[in-house]
Amino acid sequence: MDLKEKLVSSFMAFEDGLDLDHPVHEERSNAIKNFETKGFPTKKDEAWKYTSLKGLQKIDFSIFPKQETTLEYKDVKKYFLHDIDTYKIVFVDGVYSSYLSETTHDGVDVCLMSSAFSKPMFQQVIEVYFNKAASKDESLTSLNTAFSKEGAYIYIPKNKMPKKPIQILHLATGNEAALMLQPRNLIVAEDNAEVQIIERHQSLTGNEVFTNSVTEIFAGKDAIVDYYKVQNDAPTASLVDNTYISQKDKSVVRVHTFSLGGKLIRNNLNFYQNGERIDSTLKGITILGDKQHVDHHTLVHHAQPNCESHQDYKGIFGDSSTGVFNGKIIVDKIAQKTDAFQQNNNILLSDRSTINSKPQLEIFADDVKCSHGCTIGQLDEEALFYLRSRGIPKKEAKALMMYAFANNVLESVRIPELKARINKIIAEKLGVRMGFDL
């Protein structure tokens, strides 16, 4: 039985533990039918031309964890941003850990999707927002919708802001020889609300983990959402991260993606601007080695006038690693005065490393300011020689140049402690040991 067949057959067992009269049941049923029809994407699909999931489909993943595991905080502390006080929503092998978490209902809701699905007090929000931004056609998103049960539920009412940032942490213990996880996150920031969120997926052993994640983010009028994705996982961990963002007038949403480790990472980041004077920011840093593979697919759909979007992705690729960047900007005919910027810069450190970059602009308006650019190259030998002539060793000189290359992405990180942590991780990736936990 291949992975697709196993997932489809497991859906019936998954349904047995759910309320079949719940409004979400129909969404799940339609979603599994779409996945059964389409299956996993292949390299024949244009959007997956450079990324193959064939190897993952040969692995015998457990769909549901066979046992619950309790972890001690001291054993996983280094994976938290523990320098500051935060709310925490922690999952261990896909199961909520109350011991490691700190949730709240004090003016805002920072809790679980399982609670939101089951408790009447959350039903109105679920009916209005759940599965409304996510694609109903994309097969892996449909697969996640079909098995949607657990994940982070964050609801920020009008004019509210949580007292502290929120961390979402997914831990895989390795108790299963191979485990598939499908977290579903729903984040809603109503009009004039503000929230900062940090998400991380982390394997604790060398066992295979395949995470198929979906996050929906809704930003109301004048809302501000900062979302940080820290992807620094084990060499046996694979992640498909689907994020769908719907923005209303004058909202600001900024997503920073730090892809610094893992076997295979595919980030599908989709912004839909459904109002005027919206600001969307997409920034990313990728640093890879060995045979690691990262694929960034971004979409910004400008559907209304007077909006902005800014994309800036930096990649550093060593050994036999592979990078993909496909950035699409769509400007509808009505979306006059759009200002859309996209830039993708890459450094190849090895003759065996590769990057496939494809910026795309589809512009149907005539009064816009749109630009895109892509560079692929190696470190500047003259600059390297200059640094070495000033007494800086070659290794440190290269690291300094690469750090400077990526630094402008870090400048826009608005949580100082997170910026310091990412700085340290990057230093480690570049071979400069500074004596800290990663």
C-alpha positions as CSV (number, residue, x, y, z in Angstrom):
1,M,0.0,0.0,0.0
2,D,1.5,3.3,-1.0
3,L,1.2,6.5,1.0
4,K,-1.7,7.9,-0.9
5,E,-3.7,4.7,-0.5
6,K,-2.8,4.6,3.2
7,L,-4.0,8.1,3.8
8,V,-7.3,7.6,1.9
9,S,-8.0,4.4,3.8
10,S,-7.0,6.0,7.1
11,F,-9.6,8.8,6.6
12,M,-12.5,6.5,7.6
13,A,-10.7,5.7,10.9
14,F,-10.1,9.4,11.4
15,E,-13.8,10.2,10.9
16,D,-14.9,7.6,13.6
17,G,-13.7,9.9,16.4
18,L,-15.4,13.1,15.0
19,D,-18.8,14.7,15.1
20,L,-20.2,13.9,11.6
21,D,-22.9,16.5,12.1
22,H,-20.4,19.3,12.5
23,P,-20.3,21.9,9.7
24,V,-16.6,21.1,9.1
25,H,-17.4,17.5,8.3
26,E,-18.5,18.4,4.7
27,E,-15.4,20.4,4.2
28,R,-13.3,17.4,5.2
29,S,-15.2,15.0,3.0
30,N,-14.9,17.1,-0.1
31,A,-11.2,17.6,0.6
32,I,-10.4,13.9,0.8
33,K,-12.2,13.4,-2.4
34,N,-10.1,16.0,-4.1
35,F,-6.9,14.5,-2.7
36,E,-8.0,11.0,-3.8
37,T,-8.6,12.3,-7.3
38,K,-5.4,14.3,-7.6
39,G,-3.0,12.5,-5.4
40,F,0.5,13.9,-4.6
41,P,1.9,16.5,-6.9
42,T,4.5,15.3,-9.4
43,K,7.3,17.0,-11.4
44,K,4.9,16.9,-14.3
45,D,3.0,19.7,-12.5
46,E,4.6,23.1,-13.5
47,A,4.5,24.3,-9.9
48,W,6.4,21.2,-8.8
49,K,8.8,21.0,-11.7
50,Y,12.0,21.1,-9.5
51,T,10.7,19.4,-6.4
52,S,9.9,15.7,-6.1
53,L,7.9,14.0,-3.4
54,K,8.4,10.5,-4.9
55,G,11.0,9.5,-2.2
56,L,8.7,10.5,0.6
57,Q,5.9,8.4,-0.8
58,K,8.0,5.2,-0.5
59,I,8.3,5.6,3.3
60,D,5.9,3.8,5.5
61,F,4.7,6.7,7.6
62,S,2.5,6.3,10.7
63,I,-0.5,8.5,10.1
64,F,-1.5,8.6,13.8
65,P,1.0,8.5,16.8
66,K,0.6,5.2,18.7
67,Q,1.4,6.7,22.1
68,E,1.5,10.0,23.8
69,T,4.8,11.2,25.0
70,T,5.6,13.6,27.8
71,L,8.7,15.8,27.4
72,E,10.6,17.7,30.1
73,Y,11.0,21.4,29.4
74,K,14.8,21.2,30.2
75,D,15.2,18.7,27.3
76,V,13.6,21.0,24.7
77,K,14.2,24.4,26.1
78,K,16.8,25.3,23.4
79,Y,14.1,25.1,20.8
80,F,12.0,27.8,22.5
81,L,12.7,31.5,22.3
82,H,13.2,31.4,26.0
83,D,14.9,34.9,26.3
84,I,11.5,36.6,26.6
85,D,8.1,35.8,28.0
86,T,5.7,34.4,25.4
87,Y,2.4,32.4,25.1
88,K,3.2,28.9,23.9
89,I,1.2,26.4,22.0
90,V,3.2,23.1,21.9
91,F,2.4,19.9,20.1
92,V,4.4,16.6,20.7
93,D,3.9,14.2,17.8
94,G,0.8,16.1,16.8
95,V,-0.7,16.0,20.3
96,Y,-1.2,19.1,22.4
97,S,1.2,19.3,25.4
98,S,-0.5,21.3,28.2
99,Y,2.7,20.8,30.3
100,L,4.8,22.7,27.8
101,S,2.2,25.2,26.8
102,E,0.9,28.5,28.1
103,T,-2.4,29.6,26.5
104,T,-4.9,32.4,27.3
105,H,-8.5,33.6,26.9
106,D,-7.7,36.9,28.6
107,G,-9.2,39.3,26.0
108,V,-7.7,37.2,23.2
109,D,-7.9,33.5,22.4
110,V,-4.6,31.6,22.2
111,C,-5.6,28.0,22.3
112,L,-6.2,24.9,20.1
113,M,-8.1,24.1,16.9
114,S,-9.6,21.0,18.6
115,S,-11.2,23.3,21.2
116,A,-12.4,25.7,18.5
117,F,-13.9,22.8,16.5
118,S,-15.7,21.4,19.6
119,K,-16.8,24.3,21.7
120,P,-19.9,26.4,20.7
121,M,-18.2,29.7,21.8
122,F,-15.8,29.4,18.9
123,Q,-18.3,28.2,16.2
124,Q,-19.0,31.6,14.7
125,V,-15.3,32.2,14.0
126,I,-14.9,28.8,12.6
127,E,-17.9,29.2,10.2
128,V,-16.7,32.6,9.0
129,Y,-13.0,31.9,8.6
130,F,-12.0,28.2,8.5
131,N,-11.0,27.0,5.0
132,K,-12.1,30.3,3.5
133,A,-8.6,31.4,2.4
134,A,-7.0,28.0,1.8
135,S,-7.1,26.5,-1.7
136,K,-9.8,23.9,-2.2
137,D,-8.0,22.7,-5.3
138,E,-4.4,22.2,-4.3
139,S,-4.0,18.5,-3.3
140,L,-1.8,18.8,-0.3
141,T,-3.9,21.6,1.2
142,S,-6.9,19.3,0.6
143,L,-5.2,16.5,2.4
144,N,-4.5,18.7,5.4
145,T,-8.1,19.9,5.4
146,A,-9.4,16.3,5.3
147,F,-7.4,15.5,8.5
148,S,-7.7,18.9,10.1
149,K,-8.2,18.4,13.9
150,E,-5.4,20.0,15.8
151,G,-3.2,23.0,15.6
152,A,-3.0,26.6,16.8
153,Y,-6.1,28.7,17.1
154,I,-5.4,32.4,17.6
155,Y,-8.2,35.0,17.6
156,I,-7.4,38.7,18.3
157,P,-10.6,40.8,18.6
158,K,-10.9,44.4,17.4
159,N,-8.5,46.9,18.9
160,K,-6.7,44.2,20.9
161,M,-3.1,43.0,21.1
162,P,-1.8,40.0,23.2
163,K,0.3,40.9,26.1
164,K,3.3,39.0,24.6
165,P,4.3,37.2,21.4
166,I,3.0,33.8,20.7
167,Q,5.2,30.7,19.9
168,I,3.8,27.7,18.1
169,L,6.2,24.7,18.4
170,H,5.7,21.3,16.8
171,L,8.0,18.6,18.3
172,A,8.5,15.1,16.8
173,T,10.0,12.6,19.4
174,G,11.0,9.8,17.0
175,N,8.9,7.2,18.9
176,E,7.6,6.2,15.5
177,A,10.1,4.9,12.9
178,A,8.4,7.4,10.5
179,L,5.6,9.8,11.3
180,M,3.4,12.1,9.2
181,L,2.0,15.2,10.9
182,Q,-0.7,17.5,9.6
183,P,-1.2,20.6,11.8
184,R,-3.8,23.1,10.9
185,N,-3.5,26.7,12.2
186,L,-6.1,29.5,12.1
187,I,-5.0,33.0,13.0
188,V,-7.5,35.9,12.9
189,A,-6.6,39.5,13.7
190,E,-9.8,41.6,13.6
191,D,-9.8,45.4,12.7
192,N,-7.0,47.3,14.3
193,A,-5.6,44.2,16.1
194,E,-2.0,43.3,16.3
195,V,-0.1,40.1,16.9
196,Q,3.4,38.6,16.7
197,I,3.8,34.9,16.1
198,I,6.8,32.5,15.8
199,E,6.4,29.0,14.5
200,R,8.9,26.2,14.5
201,H,8.9,22.5,13.5
202,Q,11.6,20.4,15.3
203,S,12.5,16.7,15.2
204,L,14.3,15.4,18.3
205,T,15.8,12.3,16.6
206,G,17.0,11.0,13.2
207,N,13.8,9.2,12.4
208,E,11.8,10.3,9.3
209,V,9.2,13.0,9.8
210,F,6.9,14.4,7.1
211,T,4.9,17.5,8.0
212,N,2.1,18.8,5.8
213,S,1.0,22.0,7.4
214,V,-1.7,24.6,6.5
215,T,-2.0,28.0,8.1
216,E,-4.7,30.5,7.4
217,I,-4.2,34.1,8.4
218,F,-6.9,36.8,8.2
219,A,-6.0,40.5,8.8
220,G,-8.9,42.9,9.3
221,K,-8.8,46.6,8.5
222,D,-5.7,48.4,10.0
223,A,-4.5,45.1,11.6
224,I,-0.8,44.2,11.9
225,V,0.5,40.6,11.8
226,D,4.1,39.6,12.1
227,Y,4.7,35.9,11.4
228,Y,8.1,34.3,11.7
229,K,8.9,30.8,10.5
230,V,12.0,29.1,11.9
231,Q,12.9,26.1,9.8
232,N,16.1,24.6,11.2
233,D,15.2,20.9,11.4
234,A,17.0,17.6,11.3
235,P,18.4,16.1,8.0
236,T,15.5,13.5,8.0
237,A,12.7,16.0,8.4
238,S,10.6,17.1,5.5
239,L,8.1,20.0,5.5
240,V,5.4,21.2,3.1
241,D,4.2,24.5,4.6
242,N,1.1,26.0,3.0
243,T,0.2,29.5,4.2
244,Y,-2.8,31.5,3.0
245,I,-3.2,35.2,4.0
246,S,-6.2,37.4,3.4
247,Q,-5.9,41.1,4.0
248,K,-8.4,43.9,4.3
249,D,-7.9,47.7,3.9
250,K,-4.8,49.3,5.4
251,S,-3.7,46.0,7.0
252,V,0.0,45.1,7.3
253,V,1.2,41.5,7.2
254,R,4.9,40.6,7.3
255,V,6.1,37.0,6.9
256,H,9.8,36.1,7.5
257,T,10.9,32.6,6.6
258,F,14.3,31.3,7.8
259,S,15.0,28.0,6.0
260,L,18.2,26.8,7.6
261,G,17.9,23.0,7.9
262,G,15.9,20.0,6.9
263,K,15.8,17.3,4.3
264,L,13.1,18.8,2.0
265,I,11.2,22.1,2.6
266,R,8.5,23.4,0.3
267,N,7.0,26.8,1.3
268,N,3.8,27.9,-0.5
269,L,3.1,31.4,0.7
270,N,0.0,33.1,-0.8
271,F,-1.1,36.7,-0.1
272,Y,-4.6,37.9,-1.2
273,Q,-5.1,41.7,-1.0
274,N,-8.8,42.3,-0.6
275,G,-8.8,46.0,0.1
276,E,-7.0,49.2,-0.5
277,R,-3.7,50.6,1.0
278,I,-2.6,47.2,2.0
279,D,1.1,46.4,2.8
280,S,2.4,42.8,2.3
281,T,6.0,41.8,3.1
282,L,7.6,38.5,2.3
283,K,11.2,38.0,3.3
284,G,13.4,34.9,3.5
285,I,16.9,33.6,4.2
286,T,17.9,30.1,3.0
287,I,21.3,28.6,4.0
288,L,21.7,25.0,2.8
289,G,24.4,22.3,2.6
290,D,24.7,18.5,2.0
291,K,21.8,17.4,-0.2
292,Q,19.2,19.6,1.4
293,H,16.4,21.0,-0.8
294,V,14.3,24.2,-0.3
295,D,11.6,25.4,-2.6
296,H,9.9,28.8,-2.1
297,H,6.7,29.4,-4.0
298,T,5.1,32.8,-3.4
299,L,2.0,34.5,-4.7
300,V,0.8,38.1,-4.1
301,H,-2.5,38.8,-5.7
302,H,-3.2,42.6,-6.0
303,A,-7.0,42.8,-6.4
304,Q,-7.5,46.4,-5.3
305,P,-5.8,49.8,-6.0
306,N,-3.2,51.6,-4.0
307,C,-1.5,48.6,-2.4
308,E,2.1,47.6,-1.9
309,S,4.1,44.3,-1.7
310,H,7.7,43.7,-1.0
311,Q,9.5,40.4,-1.6
312,D,13.2,39.9,-0.7
313,Y,14.7,36.3,-0.6
314,K,18.3,35.5,-0.1
315,G,19.9,32.1,-0.7
316,I,23.3,30.6,0.1
317,F,23.8,27.1,-1.2
318,G,26.7,24.8,-0.5
319,D,27.7,21.1,-1.2
320,S,25.0,19.4,-3.3
321,S,22.1,21.4,-2.0
322,T,19.3,22.6,-4.3
323,G,17.2,25.8,-4.1
324,V,14.0,26.8,-5.9
325,F,12.4,30.2,-6.0
326,N,9.2,30.9,-7.9
327,G,7.6,34.3,-7.1
328,K,4.4,35.3,-8.8
329,I,2.8,38.8,-8.7
330,I,-0.7,39.2,-10.1
331,V,-2.0,42.8,-10.6
332,D,-5.7,42.9,-11.6
333,K,-7.0,45.5,-14.0
334,I,-8.7,47.4,-11.2
335,A,-5.5,47.5,-9.1
336,Q,-4.1,50.8,-10.3
337,K,-1.3,52.5,-8.3
338,T,0.1,49.1,-7.2
339,D,3.7,49.2,-6.0
340,A,5.1,45.6,-6.2
341,F,8.8,44.8,-5.6
342,Q,10.4,41.3,-5.8
343,Q,14.1,40.4,-5.5
344,N,15.8,37.0,-5.3
345,N,19.6,36.9,-4.8
346,N,21.6,33.7,-4.5
347,I,25.2,32.6,-3.8
348,L,26.5,29.2,-4.9
349,L,29.4,28.0,-2.8
350,S,29.9,24.8,-4.6
351,D,30.0,23.6,-8.3
352,R,27.5,20.9,-7.2
353,S,24.9,23.3,-5.7
354,T,22.0,24.6,-7.9
355,I,19.3,27.2,-7.8
356,N,16.3,27.5,-10.1
357,S,14.7,31.0,-9.9
358,K,11.6,32.1,-11.8
359,P,10.2,35.5,-11.1
360,Q,6.7,36.0,-12.6
361,L,4.7,39.2,-13.2
362,E,1.1,39.1,-14.6
363,I,0.1,42.8,-14.8
364,F,-3.3,43.8,-16.2
365,A,-3.3,47.4,-15.0
366,D,-1.4,50.3,-16.7
367,D,-0.7,52.7,-13.8
368,V,1.6,50.6,-11.6
369,K,5.1,50.4,-10.3
370,C,6.3,46.8,-10.5
371,S,9.9,45.4,-10.6
372,H,11.6,42.1,-10.2
373,G,15.1,40.9,-10.2
374,C,17.2,37.8,-9.7
375,T,21.0,37.2,-9.3
376,I,22.9,34.0,-9.1
377,G,26.7,34.0,-8.5
378,Q,29.6,33.3,-6.2
379,L,31.4,35.3,-3.6
380,D,33.3,38.3,-5.0
381,E,37.0,37.3,-5.1
382,E,38.1,40.9,-5.0
383,A,36.1,41.7,-1.9
384,L,37.4,38.4,-0.4
385,F,41.0,39.4,-1.2
386,Y,40.5,42.8,0.3
387,L,39.3,41.4,3.6
388,R,42.2,38.9,3.7
389,S,44.6,41.7,3.0
390,R,43.4,43.3,6.2
391,G,44.3,40.2,8.2
392,I,41.0,38.5,8.3
393,P,41.4,34.7,7.8
394,K,39.7,33.2,4.7
395,K,37.0,31.3,6.6
396,E,36.0,34.3,8.6
397,A,36.2,36.6,5.6
398,K,33.8,34.3,3.7
399,A,31.4,34.2,6.6
400,L,31.5,37.9,7.0
401,M,30.6,38.4,3.3
402,M,27.8,35.9,3.5
403,Y,26.4,37.4,6.7
404,A,26.4,40.9,5.1
405,F,24.7,39.4,2.1
406,A,21.8,38.1,4.2
407,N,21.7,40.9,6.8
408,N,19.1,43.2,5.3
409,V,16.5,40.5,5.7
410,L,17.2,40.4,9.4
411,E,16.9,44.1,9.8
412,S,13.1,44.0,9.5
413,V,12.7,41.4,12.3
414,R,10.8,43.2,15.1
415,I,11.5,40.9,18.0
416,P,15.1,41.6,19.1
417,E,15.6,38.3,20.9
418,L,14.5,36.4,17.8
419,K,16.8,38.5,15.6
420,A,19.7,37.6,18.0
421,R,18.7,33.9,17.8
422,I,18.6,33.8,14.0
423,N,21.9,35.7,13.9
424,K,23.5,32.9,16.0
425,I,22.0,30.1,13.9
426,I,23.3,31.8,10.7
427,A,26.8,32.2,12.3
428,E,26.7,28.4,13.1
429,K,25.6,27.6,9.5
430,L,28.4,29.7,8.1
431,G,31.0,27.9,10.3
432,V,31.7,30.6,13.0
433,R,31.3,29.0,16.4
434,M,30.0,31.5,19.1
435,G,29.1,29.1,21.9
436,F,25.4,29.2,22.1
437,D,22.3,26.9,21.9
438,L,20.7,26.5,18.5
